[in-house]
Amino acid sequence: MTSGPDVGTGSDADTLVVVGVLVVVGVLVVVGVLVVVGV
């Protein structure tokens, strides 16, 4: 998948990546809604 240390914590790393992506998408959605409502 992604290049990283193979210490057996791949699942944890993947979980962190998924959570990070969800957080970023959530923030973008909130900002987009605020901009639309503001305009």
KEKEDREN-861651 format. One line per 10 residues: number of its first residue (from 1); their letters; for each residue x, y, z of N, C-alpha, C, CB. Coordinates in Angstrom, 2 decimals. Glycine has a CB too. Example, Ala and Ser with C-alpha at 12.3 -4.5 7.8 and 13.67 -1.06 7.14 Angstrom:
1 = as = 13.19:-5.69:7.80:12.30:-4.50:7.80:13.20:-3.30:7.80:11.31:-4.47:9.05  12.85:-2.25:7.08:13.67:-1.06:7.14:12.90:0.03:7.87:14.08:-0.60:5.72
! end
This chain:
1 = mtsgpdvgtg = 0.85:-1.19:0.00:0.00:0.00:0.00:0.90:1.26:0.00:-0.97:0.00:1.25  1.22:1.73:1.18:2.07:2.91:1.27:3.42:2.52:1.83:1.41:4.00:2.15  4.46:3.26:1.45:5.80:2.94:1.92:5.95:3.41:3.36:6.87:3.60:1.02  6.26:2.47:4.25:6.41:2.84:5.66:7.09:1.73:6.41:5.05:3.16:6.30  7.43:1.97:7.65:8.11:0.94:8.46:7.21:-0.26:8.68:8.54:1.52:9.82  7.78:-1.47:8.48:7.00:-2.69:8.63:7.21:-3.23:10.04:7.40:-3.76:7.55  6.54:-2.65:10.99:6.72:-3.06:12.39:5.51:-3.85:12.87:6.96:-1.83:13.30  4.56:-4.08:11.96:3.38:-4.82:12.36:2.26:-3.90:12.81:3.72:-5.79:13.47  2.49:-2.58:12.70:1.45:-1.63:13.09:0.79:-1.07:11.83:2.05:-0.48:13.95  0.69:-1.90:10.82:0.09:-1.44:9.57:-1.38:-1.08:9.77:0.22:-2.50:8.48
11 = sdadtlvvvg = -2.09:-1.91:10.54:-3.51:-1.65:10.75:-3.70:-0.32:11.46:-4.16:-2.79:11.55  -2.84:-0.07:12.48:-2.95:1.19:13.20:-2.68:2.37:12.27:-1.98:1.22:14.40  -1.65:2.25:11.43:-1.32:3.33:10.51:-2.47:3.55:9.54:-0.01:3.01:9.73  -3.03:2.46:9.01:-4.15:2.60:8.09:-5.33:3.28:8.78:-4.58:1.23:7.52  -5.58:2.91:10.04:-6.69:3.53:10.78:-6.44:5.02:10.94:-6.86:2.87:12.18  -5.20:5.39:11.27:-4.88:6.82:11.43:-5.09:7.55:10.11:-3.44:7.00:11.92  -4.68:6.92:9.01:-4.85:7.56:7.70:-6.32:7.74:7.39:-4.16:6.72:6.59  -7.12:6.70:7.65:-8.56:6.79:7.37:-9.19:7.88:8.22:-9.26:5.43:7.63  -8.84:7.91:9.50:-9.39:8.93:10.39:-8.98:10.32:9.92:-8.93:8.70:11.86  -7.72:10.46:9.53:-7.24:11.76:9.05:-7.99:12.21:7.81:-5.76:11.70:8.75
21 = vlvvvgvlvv = -8.21:11.28:6.88:-8.95:11.63:5.65:-10.38:12.03:6.00:-8.94:10.44:4.65  -11.01:11.26:6.90:-12.39:11.59:7.28:-12.45:12.96:7.93:-12.96:10.52:8.24  -11.48:13.27:8.77:-11.46:14.59:9.44:-11.30:15.70:8.41:-10.31:14.66:10.48  -10.37:15.50:7.46:-10.15:16.53:6.43:-11.40:16.73:5.60:-8.96:16.14:5.52  -12.03:15.62:5.18:-13.25:15.72:4.38:-14.35:16.41:5.18:-13.72:14.32:3.91  -14.47:16.05:6.46:-15.49:16.68:7.31:-15.27:18.17:7.42:-15.49:16.05:8.70  -14.02:18.58:7.62:-13.72:20.01:7.73:-14.06:20.72:6.42:-12.24:20.24:8.10  -13.68:20.11:5.30:-13.97:20.73:4.00:-15.47:20.87:3.80:-13.36:19.90:2.86  -16.24:19.85:4.19:-17.69:19.91:4.03:-18.27:21.02:4.90:-18.34:18.55:4.40  -17.81:21.11:6.15:-18.31:22.16:7.05:-17.97:23.54:6.50:-17.70:21.99:8.47
31 = vgvlvvvgv = -16.74:23.71:6.04:-16.33:25.01:5.49:-17.17:25.33:4.25:-14.82:25.01:5.13  -17.38:24.33:3.40:-18.19:24.55:2.20:-19.61:24.97:2.55:-18.22:23.30:1.34  -20.21:24.30:3.53:-21.58:24.66:3.95:-21.61:26.07:4.51:-22.11:23.65:5.00  -20.61:26.41:5.34:-20.57:27.76:5.91:-20.43:28.80:4.81:-19.40:27.89:6.92  -19.61:28.52:3.81:-19.43:29.48:2.71:-20.73:29.64:1.94:-18.29:29.02:1.76  -21.39:28.52:1.64:-22.65:28.59:0.88:-23.70:29.35:1.68:-23.16:27.17:0.52  -23.81:29.04:2.97:-24.81:29.72:3.81:-24.44:31.19:3.96:-24.91:29.04:5.20  -23.15:31.47:4.09:-22.70:32.85:4.24:-23.02:33.66:3.00:-21.20:32.90:4.53  -22.83:33.06:1.82:-23.11:33.77:0.58:-24.62:33.79:0.37:-22.39:33.10:-0.64
! end
